[in-house]
Amino acid sequence: MRIVKLFLSIVILLVAASCGPSDANNVNAEELKTMMSENPRLLVVDTRTEYEYKLGRIPKTINISQEKFYMLETLLPKEKDTPIVFYCGGVG
C-alpha cells in the first residue's frame, strides 16, 4: 500500500510540474475578456471534458480535453505567433 501511495504522489508531482512552461501567465476572467476583445486572433482552448464543455462555455472557444493533448500539434494553428490561452475548471 505504501508503494502505491508513493507512486501516486510521484505521478501527481510530475503532472503538476508539466502543466505548463514556467513563463506562463495566469489571467482572471476580466483580463481574458479584455484580451479577447482586443485581439481577434486570440485562441482560447477549453481543456475540460466534452460533457463539461457542452454544459456551458465561454463563447468563441474551442474544446480540446486533456485526453486529446497528444494531438495538440494537429489541433492548434500552425502559426507560431498565435496567442493561445488554455483554461480548465480548476481544482476546488
N, C-alpha and C positions, 0 to 999 in steps of 0.2 A: 504494500500500500504506500509506503514511504517513497518508493521509486516512482510510482505513478504520479504522486503529488509533485515530486521534483521534476519529472518530465513535463508535466503540465505547466509548472511555473516557468521552466525554460522556454517552452513554446510561447507562452503569453509574453514573456520579455522580448523574444525575437520578433513577434508580430508587432508589438508596441514600438520597438526600435526601427522597424522597417516601414512604418506608416507614412513616412514622407521625408523629404530632404530637410536638413537642419535649417535651411534658409526659408522654409515655407512660412507663410504668414497666416495667422488666424484673422478672420474678419467676422464682424457681427452682422445681424440682419440688415441694419440701416446702411452699413458700409457696402454690403453686397447689392442692395437696391440701388445705391448711387453708382456703383461700378457698372451695373447692368444698363442703367440709363445713359451713362456717359460713353460706354464702349460697346457698340453693336456687335463687335467681333468676339466679345467675351463668351466663352463656352462654360456653362455651368453643368456639372455632372453630379447627378443624384446617385449615391452609391448604396442606397437602401435596396431591399428586395423589391422585385417587381410588384408583389402584392402591396407593400407599403407605398410604393410609388403611385399605384392606381388609387389608393385611398385618399391621396392628396399630395400635391407637389407645387413647387414654385413654377409659375408659367415660364415657358421658353427654355426648359431644362431638358436634358436627356438622361435616361436611366441606364447606368452600367453598374450592375450589382457586383459586389466583391467576388462572387463566383465567376464572373467574366473578366476579371482583371488580367488573366493570362492573354486575353485578346485585345488589350488596350492599344497596342500598336496599330491594329487594323481598324479600331473603332474611333480613334481620335484623329483630328485633322493632321495632315502631313506637314503643314506649315509650322515650323518650329517657333515662330513668334506669336502664335495664337495664345492669348491669355486664357488660362483654364482655372476654374475653381471647383474643387470637389467638396461635396458635403454629404453628411450622413445623419442618422437620427441621434447619434451620440450615445453615450453611456450615462445612465442616470444614477 
